[in-house]
């Protein structure tokens, strides 16, 4: 069954980007020790959902390298006009995530949906009762302020710890299942 999974890295104090929307602090850790874990996760992904700020960041990155998700349907949640990427399967959507969740899940086939970010989009999924799993790699750094990991507006249910993974630079991967609160509309 297709699951909506928020897979993200966070500072110890719960931020996914610094106060200037930057992730240089994260990039400084390198990706060598995380690569196998990431590749295993990505192999199970059939579609991607991201917000416009994450998409803008990815556009900047793809200016120097190809779009990294060319084979995956990518859904960008936005309220503004954005450019597309040649050769990429990108759909722009707006409104409640509940309005397009079934189309996103269908586009993923038998695989999972990766809620890439940002935190606001993931929070919309959680608030709507549509977030199935939360995979957070907590990095050994404290930012003090920045873009919150999951700025939900309501209680999203109990998180059940599935597993932990320790990475070389002192980071810890936490895998949770989201137990929906009674009466949630999740699929």
C-alpha positions as CSV (number, residue, x, y, z in Angstrom):
1,X,0.0,0.0,0.0
2,X,1.3,3.4,-0.9
3,X,2.4,5.5,2.0
4,X,3.0,9.3,2.3
5,X,6.5,9.6,4.0
6,X,8.1,12.8,5.1
7,X,11.9,12.0,4.8
8,X,14.0,14.9,6.0
9,X,17.1,16.1,7.9
10,X,16.7,18.4,10.8
11,X,18.9,20.2,13.3
12,X,18.7,18.9,16.9
13,X,16.5,21.8,17.8
14,X,14.0,21.0,15.0
15,X,14.9,23.2,12.0
16,X,15.2,22.0,8.4
17,X,16.8,25.2,7.1
18,X,18.5,28.1,8.9
19,X,16.9,31.6,9.4
20,X,18.0,32.6,5.9
21,X,16.4,29.5,4.4
22,X,19.8,28.0,3.8
23,X,21.1,24.5,4.2
24,X,24.8,25.1,4.1
25,X,24.9,23.8,7.7
26,X,23.5,20.4,6.4
27,X,25.7,20.2,3.3
28,X,28.7,20.6,5.5
29,X,28.2,17.1,6.9
30,X,28.6,15.4,3.5
31,X,26.5,12.6,2.2
32,X,28.8,9.6,2.1
33,X,27.6,8.0,5.3
34,X,23.9,8.6,4.4
35,X,24.1,7.5,0.7
36,X,23.2,3.8,1.2
37,X,20.3,4.7,3.4
38,X,19.0,7.4,1.0
39,X,19.4,5.1,-2.1
40,X,17.4,2.4,-0.3
41,X,14.7,4.9,0.5
42,X,14.6,6.4,-3.0
43,X,14.2,3.0,-4.6
44,X,10.8,2.7,-2.9
45,X,9.6,6.1,-4.0
46,X,7.1,6.4,-6.9
47,X,6.2,10.1,-6.6
48,X,7.4,13.3,-4.9
49,X,5.6,16.2,-3.3
50,X,7.3,19.5,-2.5
51,X,6.5,23.1,-1.8
52,X,7.4,26.0,-4.0
53,X,10.4,27.1,-1.8
54,X,11.9,23.6,-2.1
55,X,11.2,23.6,-5.8
56,X,12.9,27.0,-6.2
57,X,15.9,25.5,-4.3
58,X,15.9,22.5,-6.6
59,X,15.7,24.7,-9.7
60,X,18.8,26.5,-8.5
61,X,20.6,23.1,-8.1
62,X,19.4,21.9,-11.5
63,X,21.0,24.9,-13.1
64,X,24.3,23.2,-12.6
65,X,23.2,19.6,-12.8
66,X,20.2,17.7,-14.3
67,X,16.9,17.5,-12.5
68,X,17.5,14.6,-10.0
69,X,14.0,13.2,-10.2
70,X,13.4,13.0,-13.9
71,X,11.8,9.6,-13.7
72,X,9.4,10.4,-10.9
73,X,6.2,12.3,-11.0
74,X,6.8,15.5,-9.0
75,X,3.9,17.5,-7.5
76,X,4.7,21.1,-6.5
77,X,2.3,22.7,-4.1
78,X,2.2,26.4,-5.0
79,X,0.0,29.4,-5.2
80,X,2.1,31.1,-7.9
81,X,3.3,30.5,-11.5
82,X,6.6,28.6,-11.6
83,X,8.8,27.5,-14.5
84,X,8.9,23.8,-15.4
85,X,12.0,21.7,-16.1
86,X,12.6,20.1,-19.5
87,X,12.3,16.4,-19.4
88,X,10.8,16.3,-15.9
89,X,7.3,15.1,-15.0
90,X,6.2,18.0,-12.9
91,X,2.6,19.0,-12.0
92,X,1.7,22.2,-10.2
93,X,-1.1,22.0,-7.7
94,X,-2.7,24.3,-5.1
95,X,-5.4,24.1,-2.5
96,X,-5.7,21.5,0.3
97,X,-3.4,18.5,0.0
98,X,-6.5,16.3,0.6
99,X,-7.8,17.6,-2.8
100,X,-5.0,16.0,-4.8
101,X,-3.6,13.3,-2.5
102,X,-5.4,10.5,-4.3
103,X,-3.9,11.6,-7.7
104,X,-0.5,11.8,-6.1
105,X,-0.8,8.3,-4.6
106,X,-2.1,7.0,-7.9
107,X,0.9,8.5,-9.8
108,X,3.2,6.6,-7.3
109,X,1.9,3.2,-8.4
110,X,2.7,0.6,-5.9
111,X,5.6,2.7,-4.4
112,X,5.5,5.4,-1.8
113,X,5.1,9.2,-1.9
114,X,8.1,11.2,-0.6
115,X,7.0,14.4,1.0
116,X,10.3,16.2,0.3
117,X,9.4,19.5,2.0
118,X,9.3,21.9,3.2
119,X,8.0,21.6,6.7
120,X,4.8,23.5,5.8
121,X,3.8,21.0,3.1
122,X,4.6,18.1,5.5
123,X,2.5,19.8,8.2
124,X,-0.4,20.1,5.8
125,X,-0.3,16.4,5.2
126,X,-0.1,15.7,9.0
127,X,-2.9,18.1,9.8
128,X,-5.1,16.4,7.1
129,X,-4.4,13.0,8.6
130,X,-2.5,11.9,5.4
131,X,1.0,11.5,6.8
132,X,1.8,7.8,7.2
133,X,5.5,7.8,8.2
134,X,8.1,10.3,9.4
135,X,11.8,9.6,8.7
136,X,14.0,12.3,10.3
137,X,17.8,12.3,10.4
138,X,18.7,14.5,13.3
139,X,22.0,16.2,12.7
140,X,24.4,17.1,15.5
141,X,23.9,20.8,15.3
142,X,21.8,23.5,17.0
143,X,20.6,26.4,14.8
144,X,18.7,28.4,17.3
145,X,16.1,29.5,14.7
146,X,15.0,28.7,11.2
147,X,12.4,26.8,9.2
148,X,10.6,24.4,11.5
149,X,10.6,20.7,10.9
150,X,6.9,20.2,11.2
151,X,4.8,23.3,12.1
152,X,1.5,21.5,12.5
153,X,-1.7,23.3,13.6
154,X,-3.3,20.4,15.4
155,X,-2.5,17.2,17.2
156,X,-1.5,14.7,14.5
157,X,-1.6,11.5,16.6
158,X,1.0,9.5,18.4
159,X,4.3,8.6,16.7
160,X,5.4,5.1,17.1
161,X,9.2,4.6,16.8
162,X,10.0,1.9,14.2
163,X,13.8,2.1,14.3
164,X,16.9,4.2,14.8
165,X,20.0,4.4,12.7
166,X,23.3,5.9,13.8
167,X,25.4,7.7,11.2
168,X,29.1,8.5,11.2
169,X,29.0,12.2,11.8
170,X,26.9,11.8,15.0
171,X,23.6,12.0,13.3
172,X,20.7,9.7,14.2
173,X,18.0,8.5,11.8
174,X,14.5,8.1,13.5
175,X,11.8,6.2,11.7
176,X,8.2,6.7,13.0
177,X,4.8,5.5,12.1
178,X,2.1,8.1,12.5
179,X,-1.0,6.8,14.4
180,X,-3.8,9.0,13.3
181,X,-6.0,10.6,16.0
182,X,-9.6,9.3,16.1
183,X,-11.7,10.7,13.4
184,X,-8.8,11.7,11.1
185,X,-9.6,11.6,7.3
186,X,-6.4,9.9,6.2
187,X,-6.4,7.4,3.4
